[in-house]
């Protein structure tokens, strides 16, 4: 009996994002596919944020003809879909096919794209809590953001938030950040523009440089809000967003179903199911922000 091989592709190293891999492997284990029992082999590779490395990793897995690919974050998923049309790709921490720009001429997503995906609606919910919890220094609430021009989901999120902000009478000041090495400079120049709050949008560069952003915001007494529950653990005030561990778990349950039959019948890419309203008690206290009762504290 041949042991099935899973090629797991992580785009970059990050404490929050890595919870998806834990969730994914836990779901496989619960369904009888564990490395300890030698019922599955999980080949893990992390591109450390380097695109050529990411391409190499995916090419390697494809030429090895792994049973399935598990892809964490958008870049991994897009790269996998470019390189194979036959090996099933179980995506996590990735957006819908239209947001990844992988639709075919008929507007259909790739047939081998499975797993758990996210749309942009949840960002609205995360963003609209800010005016409810925060009083502006001046006449209008000013919210600062950093975005990565080379990441489609980051640019999309920014456009979405700008149109939302206009309806809420909120001003957005956004600065581009292309590598986490520039985080300190960009954050400081944003803070010099007298912003009331910082919104950390779903962006790999923001994830990678979150501690730098937070340190600078704390020095200037500017609270951080976000759409990612994992960043609340790391010091943002509040979020309404997907739980990254459960996101990976959801993709893992699908992958386990596939490994049992080696058929994709009845499996399709689905929306991430579990979103949480969470807050960081220490951050809320520091900024004297009263959190609504339907938010739970992060552990």
C-alpha positions as CSV (number, residue, x, y, z in Angstrom):
1,X,0.0,0.0,0.0
2,X,1.5,3.3,-1.1
3,X,1.5,6.1,1.4
4,X,-0.1,9.3,-0.1
5,X,2.1,12.3,-0.4
6,X,0.9,15.9,0.4
7,X,3.0,18.8,-0.9
8,X,2.4,21.7,1.5
9,X,3.5,25.1,0.2
10,X,3.8,28.1,2.5
11,X,4.6,31.4,0.9
12,X,6.3,33.0,3.9
13,X,7.2,32.5,7.5
14,X,4.8,34.1,10.0
15,X,3.5,33.1,13.5
16,X,-0.1,33.9,12.6
17,X,-0.2,32.2,9.2
18,X,1.6,29.1,10.4
19,X,-1.5,28.2,12.4
20,X,-3.2,27.2,9.1
21,X,-0.7,24.4,8.6
22,X,-1.3,23.1,12.2
23,X,-5.1,23.1,11.5
24,X,-4.6,21.3,8.2
25,X,-2.5,18.5,9.6
26,X,-4.8,18.2,12.7
27,X,-7.7,17.6,10.4
28,X,-5.8,15.0,8.4
29,X,-4.8,13.3,11.6
30,X,-8.4,13.2,12.9
31,X,-9.4,11.5,9.7
32,X,-6.7,8.8,10.0
33,X,-3.9,10.4,8.0
34,X,-0.9,10.9,10.3
35,X,2.8,11.0,9.8
36,X,3.4,9.2,13.1
37,X,1.3,6.3,11.9
38,X,2.9,6.5,8.5
39,X,-0.5,6.8,6.8
40,X,0.5,10.0,5.0
41,X,3.7,11.8,4.1
42,X,3.6,15.6,4.3
43,X,6.4,17.3,2.4
44,X,6.6,20.8,3.7
45,X,8.4,23.7,2.0
46,X,8.4,27.4,2.9
47,X,9.4,30.0,0.2
48,X,10.4,32.6,2.9
49,X,8.7,35.3,0.8
50,X,10.9,34.7,-2.3
51,X,8.9,34.3,-5.5
52,X,11.6,32.3,-7.5
53,X,11.9,29.9,-4.6
54,X,8.1,29.5,-4.5
55,X,8.0,28.6,-8.2
56,X,10.8,26.1,-7.6
57,X,9.0,24.4,-4.7
58,X,5.7,24.1,-6.7
59,X,7.6,22.8,-9.8
60,X,9.4,20.2,-7.6
61,X,6.1,18.9,-6.1
62,X,4.4,18.8,-9.5
63,X,7.3,16.9,-11.1
64,X,7.2,14.5,-8.1
65,X,3.5,14.1,-8.9
66,X,2.4,14.5,-5.3
67,X,-1.2,13.3,-4.5
68,X,-2.3,16.7,-3.6
69,X,-1.0,20.2,-3.0
70,X,-1.9,22.2,0.1
71,X,-1.3,25.9,-0.4
72,X,-1.2,28.6,2.3
73,X,-1.8,32.2,1.3
74,X,-2.6,33.7,-2.1
75,X,0.8,33.6,-3.7
76,X,1.2,29.8,-3.1
77,X,-2.3,29.1,-4.4
78,X,-1.9,31.2,-7.6
79,X,1.6,29.6,-8.3
80,X,0.2,26.1,-7.9
81,X,-2.8,26.8,-10.2
82,X,-0.4,28.2,-12.8
83,X,1.8,25.0,-12.7
84,X,-0.8,22.2,-12.6
85,X,-4.3,21.6,-14.0
86,X,-4.5,18.0,-12.8
87,X,-3.2,17.8,-9.2
88,X,-5.9,19.0,-6.7
89,X,-5.0,22.2,-4.9
90,X,-6.4,22.5,-1.4
91,X,-6.1,26.2,-0.7
92,X,-6.3,28.1,2.6
93,X,-5.8,31.7,3.6
94,X,-6.5,32.6,0.0
95,X,-9.3,34.6,-1.7
96,X,-11.9,33.6,-4.2
97,X,-10.8,32.7,-7.8
98,X,-12.0,36.1,-9.2
99,X,-9.9,38.0,-6.6
100,X,-6.9,35.8,-7.4
101,X,-7.5,36.5,-11.1
102,X,-7.5,32.9,-12.1
103,X,-10.8,32.7,-13.9
104,X,-10.9,31.3,-17.5
105,X,-12.4,32.9,-20.5
106,X,-15.9,31.7,-19.4
107,X,-15.5,33.2,-16.0
108,X,-15.0,29.8,-14.3
109,X,-12.4,29.0,-11.6
110,X,-9.8,26.2,-12.1
111,X,-11.4,22.7,-11.8
112,X,-8.6,21.6,-9.5
113,X,-9.0,24.5,-7.0
114,X,-10.5,23.2,-3.8
115,X,-10.2,24.1,-0.1
116,X,-11.4,27.1,1.9
117,X,-11.5,30.6,0.4
118,X,-12.4,34.1,1.5
119,X,-14.3,37.0,-0.1
120,X,-13.9,40.7,0.9
121,X,-17.2,41.2,2.7
122,X,-15.6,40.4,6.1
123,X,-13.3,43.4,5.8
124,X,-16.3,45.7,5.8
125,X,-17.4,44.4,9.1
126,X,-13.9,44.8,10.6
127,X,-13.6,48.3,9.3
128,X,-17.0,49.6,10.3
129,X,-16.4,48.8,14.0
130,X,-13.7,51.6,14.1
131,X,-16.0,54.6,13.9
132,X,-18.2,53.0,16.5
133,X,-15.4,52.5,19.0
134,X,-13.2,55.6,18.4
135,X,-13.7,59.3,18.7
136,X,-11.8,61.5,16.1
137,X,-9.2,64.0,17.3
138,X,-10.4,66.5,14.7
139,X,-13.7,66.8,12.9
140,X,-13.2,63.6,10.9
141,X,-11.8,60.2,11.8
142,X,-8.5,59.6,10.0
143,X,-7.4,56.0,9.5
144,X,-3.9,55.1,8.2
145,X,-3.1,52.0,6.1
146,X,-0.2,50.3,4.5
147,X,-0.7,48.2,1.4
148,X,1.5,46.2,-1.0
149,X,1.1,47.2,-4.6
150,X,2.3,43.8,-5.9
151,X,-0.4,41.8,-3.9
152,X,-3.7,41.7,-5.7
153,X,-5.7,41.1,-2.5
154,X,-4.0,44.0,-0.8
155,X,-4.8,46.5,-3.5
156,X,-8.4,45.1,-3.8
157,X,-8.9,45.5,0.0
158,X,-7.6,49.1,-0.1
159,X,-10.1,50.0,-2.9
160,X,-12.9,48.4,-1.0
161,X,-12.0,50.2,2.2
162,X,-11.7,53.6,0.5
163,X,-15.3,53.3,-0.9
164,X,-16.5,52.1,2.5
165,X,-14.7,55.0,4.3
166,X,-16.4,57.6,2.0
167,X,-19.8,56.3,3.2
168,X,-18.8,56.5,6.8
169,X,-17.3,60.0,6.5
170,X,-13.8,58.6,7.4
171,X,-10.6,59.8,5.7
172,X,-8.1,57.1,4.6
173,X,-4.4,57.8,4.3
174,X,-2.6,54.9,2.6
175,X,1.0,54.4,1.9
176,X,2.6,51.7,-0.2
177,X,5.0,49.2,1.4
178,X,6.8,46.7,-0.8
179,X,9.1,44.9,1.6
180,X,8.9,44.5,5.4
181,X,12.3,46.1,5.5
182,X,10.7,49.5,4.9
183,X,8.0,49.0,7.5
184,X,9.7,51.3,10.1
185,X,10.0,54.3,7.7
186,X,6.6,53.9,6.1
187,X,4.8,53.5,9.5
188,X,6.6,56.6,10.9
189,X,5.7,58.8,7.9
190,X,2.0,57.6,8.3
191,X,2.1,58.4,12.0
192,X,3.4,61.9,11.2
193,X,0.1,62.6,9.3
194,X,-1.9,62.7,12.6
195,X,-4.0,59.5,12.1
196,X,-6.5,58.4,14.7
197,X,-6.1,54.7,14.1
198,X,-4.2,52.2,12.0
199,X,-6.0,49.5,10.0
200,X,-3.9,46.4,9.3
201,X,-5.4,44.9,6.1
202,X,-4.8,41.3,5.0
203,X,-1.4,41.7,3.4
204,X,1.6,39.4,3.7
205,X,4.0,42.4,4.2
206,X,1.8,43.8,7.0
207,X,1.8,40.3,8.7
208,X,5.6,40.0,8.4
209,X,6.3,43.5,9.8
210,X,3.4,43.7,12.3
211,X,5.6,44.0,15.4
212,X,7.5,47.0,13.9
213,X,4.2,48.7,13.0
214,X,2.8,48.0,16.4
215,X,5.8,49.4,18.3
216,X,5.7,52.6,16.3
217,X,1.9,53.0,16.7
218,X,2.2,52.4,20.5
219,X,4.8,55.1,20.8
220,X,2.4,57.6,19.1
221,X,-0.7,56.3,21.0
222,X,-2.4,55.1,17.8
223,X,-4.6,52.0,18.2
224,X,-4.5,49.2,15.5
225,X,-7.6,47.5,14.2
226,X,-7.6,44.6,11.7
227,X,-9.6,42.0,9.9
228,X,-7.4,39.1,11.1
229,X,-8.0,37.4,14.5
230,X,-4.3,36.4,14.6
231,X,-3.1,40.0,14.6
232,X,-5.3,40.7,17.7
233,X,-3.2,38.1,19.6
234,X,-0.2,40.1,18.5
235,X,-1.5,43.4,19.8
236,X,-4.2,44.9,17.6
237,X,-7.3,46.1,19.5
238,X,-10.0,44.2,17.8
239,X,-11.0,42.2,14.6
240,X,-13.9,40.4,13.0
241,X,-12.2,37.8,10.9
242,X,-11.3,34.2,10.1
243,X,-9.6,32.1,12.6
244,X,-6.5,30.9,10.8
245,X,-6.2,27.6,12.6
246,X,-9.8,26.7,11.7
247,X,-9.3,27.9,8.2
248,X,-6.5,25.4,7.7
249,X,-8.6,22.7,9.5
250,X,-11.5,23.3,7.0
251,X,-9.1,22.8,4.0
252,X,-7.6,19.7,5.8
253,X,-11.0,18.1,6.1
254,X,-11.6,18.3,2.4
255,X,-8.1,17.0,1.7
256,X,-8.7,14.0,4.0
257,X,-12.0,13.3,2.1
258,X,-10.0,13.3,-1.2
259,X,-7.3,11.0,0.2
260,X,-9.9,8.4,1.2
261,X,-11.3,8.1,-2.3
262,X,-8.8,9.9,-4.6
263,X,-11.9,11.4,-6.3
264,X,-13.0,15.0,-6.1
265,X,-16.7,14.1,-6.4
266,X,-18.7,16.2,-3.9
267,X,-15.7,18.3,-3.0
268,X,-15.5,21.9,-4.1
269,X,-13.9,25.1,-3.0
270,X,-16.0,26.7,-0.3
271,X,-16.1,29.9,1.7
272,X,-14.3,29.9,5.1
273,X,-17.0,29.0,7.6
274,X,-15.8,30.4,11.0
275,X,-15.2,34.0,11.7
276,X,-14.7,35.4,15.2
277,X,-15.2,38.8,16.8
278,X,-12.2,39.1,19.1
279,X,-10.4,41.8,21.1
280,X,-7.1,42.2,23.0
281,X,-7.9,43.2,26.6
282,X,-4.5,44.8,27.2
283,X,-4.7,46.9,24.0
284,X,-8.3,47.9,24.7
285,X,-7.3,49.0,28.2
286,X,-4.3,50.9,27.0
287,X,-6.5,53.0,24.6
288,X,-9.6,53.2,26.9
289,X,-11.7,51.5,24.2
290,X,-15.0,50.0,25.4
291,X,-15.5,46.8,23.5
292,X,-19.0,45.6,22.6
293,X,-20.2,42.4,24.6
294,X,-20.4,40.3,21.4
295,X,-16.5,40.3,21.1
296,X,-14.5,37.7,23.0
297,X,-11.1,38.2,24.5
298,X,-8.1,36.5,22.7
299,X,-6.4,33.9,24.8
